[in-house]
Amino acid sequence: MSLIFRAIGGAVVVGGVYTYTAYDKATNYVPVSADIQKVETLCYGTKTERGLVSKTKKSTKEVDCDLLRSIVSNHPEYKGYSVHSTTYVSYEYKWPESGQHFSGRHKQKMNDDGNPVKRGDTIQILVSKTDPEKTRHL
């Protein structure tokens, strides 16, 4: 019975967080267009080691993808690591309150049309109504 209450409690918490996030975005942010200035893909490696009663997950720092792939394939200490990529988009936007230009950075692989992001694309972001440097994904 307590498992059912835990599941219901977890669902209530998740629903509450989702509702607050939607409310926060609708109340405190405005959508604006942002011009992509730079797209950078970095990679990190992960490896899970299993013991008798535990498992340990190891991760590397984010570095150039070609460098990490070379290290993973050639260095004995990094054998067994999987390589994962993260795409960072740096962008500029105009804050509607003052017209001043600001910049930001998000993790994002696809543009608003579902295509891979590239320099020069325009994406939609959310900008805080009170803090021009505070942005969120749309």
C-alpha positions in Angstrom: 0.0 0.0 0.0 2.8 2.4 0.8 4.2 1.9 -2.7 1.0 3.2 -4.1 1.1 6.3 -1.9 4.7 6.9 -2.9 3.8 6.7 -6.6 0.9 9.1 -6.1 3.1 11.5 -4.1 5.8 11.4 -6.9 3.2 12.1 -9.5 1.8 15.1 -7.5 5.4 16.5 -7.1 6.2 16.1 -10.8 2.8 17.7 -11.7 3.4 20.5 -9.3 6.9 21.2 -10.8 5.5 21.1 -14.3 2.7 23.5 -13.4 5.0 25.9 -11.6 7.4 25.9 -14.6 4.6 26.7 -17.0 3.3 29.4 -14.8 6.8 30.9 -14.3 7.4 31.0 -18.0 4.0 32.5 -18.8 4.2 35.2 -16.0 7.8 36.2 -15.8 9.2 35.7 -19.4 8.6 37.1 -22.9 9.4 35.3 -26.1 12.1 37.0 -28.3 14.1 36.1 -31.4 17.8 35.3 -30.9 20.5 35.2 -33.6 22.9 32.3 -33.3 26.5 33.5 -33.2 28.3 30.2 -32.5 27.6 26.5 -32.4 30.0 24.4 -30.4 29.9 20.6 -29.9 31.8 19.2 -27.0 32.1 15.6 -25.9 32.4 13.8 -22.6 33.0 10.1 -21.8 31.2 7.8 -19.4 32.0 4.4 -18.1 30.1 2.2 -15.6 32.1 -0.2 -13.5 30.1 -2.9 -11.7 31.3 -4.4 -8.5 29.8 -7.2 -6.5 27.3 -5.0 -4.7 27.7 -1.6 -6.3 28.2 0.2 -9.5 30.2 3.3 -10.1 29.7 5.7 -13.0 32.8 7.7 -14.1 32.7 10.7 -16.4 35.3 12.8 -18.1 35.2 16.6 -18.6 33.8 18.0 -21.8 36.5 18.4 -24.4 36.9 18.5 -28.2 35.2 15.4 -29.7 38.0 14.3 -31.9 40.5 14.6 -29.1 38.3 12.5 -26.8 37.6 9.8 -29.4 41.4 9.5 -30.0 42.0 9.2 -26.2 39.3 6.6 -25.8 40.6 4.5 -28.6 44.3 4.8 -27.8 44.8 5.3 -24.1 44.5 2.2 -21.9 43.1 4.1 -19.0 40.1 5.2 -21.0 39.2 1.8 -22.6 35.5 1.1 -22.3 34.4 4.7 -22.2 31.4 5.7 -24.3 31.6 9.1 -26.0 28.5 11.5 -25.7 28.2 14.9 -27.4 26.6 18.1 -26.2 25.8 21.0 -28.5 26.0 24.6 -27.1 24.5 27.5 -28.9 25.7 31.0 -28.2 23.2 33.7 -29.3 22.4 37.4 -29.2 19.0 39.0 -28.6 17.5 42.4 -28.0 15.8 42.9 -24.6 12.3 44.3 -25.3 12.3 46.5 -22.2 15.2 48.7 -23.3 16.2 47.6 -26.8 19.8 46.8 -25.5 21.6 43.7 -26.9 22.5 40.8 -24.7 24.0 37.4 -25.2 23.4 33.9 -23.8 24.2 30.3 -24.2 22.0 27.1 -24.1 22.3 23.5 -24.9 20.4 23.0 -28.1 20.8 20.6 -31.1 17.9 21.5 -33.3 16.5 24.9 -34.5 12.8 25.8 -34.3 12.2 24.0 -37.6 13.7 20.7 -36.4 16.9 21.0 -38.3 20.5 21.0 -36.8 21.4 24.5 -35.5 24.0 26.5 -37.4 25.5 30.0 -37.1 23.2 32.6 -38.5 20.0 30.8 -37.6 17.3 32.6 -35.6 15.7 30.7 -32.7 13.0 31.7 -30.2 14.0 32.0 -26.5 12.3 33.3 -23.4 13.8 36.4 -21.7 13.0 37.5 -18.1 10.8 40.6 -17.9 13.0 41.9 -15.1 16.5 40.6 -15.7 17.8 40.9 -19.3 20.5 38.3 -18.7 18.1 35.6 -17.5 16.9 33.4 -20.4 15.1 30.0 -20.8 14.2 27.6 -23.5 10.9 28.3 -25.1 
